[in-house]
Amino acid sequence: MISGFPGESQEDFQELYRFVNEMEFDRLGVFPYSQEEDTVAAQLPDQIAEEVKAARRDELMELQQAIAFEKAEAMIGKKLTVIVEGRVVEEDVYVTRTYRDAPDVDGYLFLHTDRELMSGDFVQACVTDFNAYDLIGEISTE
């Protein structure tokens, strides 16, 4: 989402905040509007101050972080199929992704196992914990 588009009022922002709070997105990025030369939006009246754009972005991202943490906590105990992307050097931890995670954008599921896995393998994982935007798990025994 974009915060601080020209003409965005405090009421507009509060409506967006309520929308994000109600929708509880799994993933959400918020970026302050950036005025680009030779665009229609750059010529619009009521440009928003950089500090206001940044503050609105921060407020939305703080809300989203709380939502993301609640959703991650709710994943504990869930069993998921994950794809192995690689291994943490000299540790029994693999970097994996679930069906919910886009490459190079979203978080990971860090899989603890002493099994030998290869990049590209699909395995069943049980989520045991989370850390910020990443999940932590182990090989599912079921």
N, C-alpha and C positions, 0 to 999 in steps of 0.2 A: 504494500500500500504506500501511498505517497502522503506525507504530512506537509501542510503549509502551501498547498496549491493556491495561486493568486485568487483572492476573494474568499478564501476559507474563513468563515467566522468562528468564534468560540462555540456557538451553538452547533455549527456544522461538525466541528471537532468532537463535541460531546456526543453527537449522534453516532459518529464513527466509533467512538470509544464504547458506547452502549452496544453497538452492533458486534464489535470484536468480543466483548464480554459475553454476549448472548450466544454467538456462534461457536465459541470455544474451538478455534482452529487447531488442528494438529500441528501445523507449521505455518509460520507467518513471518514475513520480512516487512519492515517499514523503513522507508527512505525519505529524507527531506526533499521537497521539490527543489530541483536545480534549474535555474534559469539558463536556457540555451539560446544563443544568438540566432536571430532570424526565425524564431518560432512564434506562432500566434500567442502562446501563453506568456512569452517574455514581454509582450506588448500590453498585456491586460493590466487594468488598474488594480489597486489594492494588493500590491505585492506584499508578501508576509516577511517580516524581519527574520534573519537567519537564526537568532536566538529563540524565537517563537517556534520556528520549524523544528529546531533541534529538541526543544523542550517537549513538543507534542510527540515527536518520534520516540523520545525516551519514555514518556508516559505510556504510550501504546506498547512499547517493547517490555516495559516492566509488567504490565498486565499480561501480555502474552507469555512472559517467562513463568509467571505464577500458573497460568493455564497449562503450559507445557510440562511443568514439574508435576502437577496433579495428574496429568495424563500418563507421564512416565511412571509415577508411583502406582497407578492403576494397572500397569503392565506386569508388575511383579507377580510371578506365579503362572503367567501365560506361557504357552508353548508355541513357538514360531519356527517356520522353516527359514533358514538364513543361508546366504551365499557367502562363502569365504573369499575375502579380498586379499588377505596377506596375514603375516605373522609379526607380532612384536618381537624384535630381535632378542634372543636369549631368554625369552619368557615363554611360559605355556599359555599364551594369550594370542588369540586370532582376532583380526579385525574383520567383522562380518556386517552384512546389511540385511535388513528385513524387507518385505514387500512394501513397507511404508517409507523406505529411505532412498531418496534419489542420490546417485553418485555425485560426489564432490559438492553437495549442497546440504544434505541433511546429516544427522548424527549417525552413529554406528552402534552395533551391539558388539561389545568386547566379550569374546567367548573364551572362558577358562577351561582348558582341557589338556591332558597329557597325551591325547590321541594325536597321531600324525595326520594333518589335513593338508590339502592342496588348494591353491587358489582356483576358484570355480566350483569347488565341491558344495553341494547342498547338504545341510545337516539340520536335525531338529535340535532346537535350543530351548531351554527354560530360563525365563528372565528371573534373576535373583535380586537385582538392585538397579540403581541408576545413578548417574553422576552428571549433573547439569543436563545437557541435551542428549547424552548417550546412555544406552542401556548396558547392563552387565548380565552375563548369563553363563550357563554351563550346558554341556551336552545333556539332552533330555534322555532319561533312561526308559521312558515309556514308549 
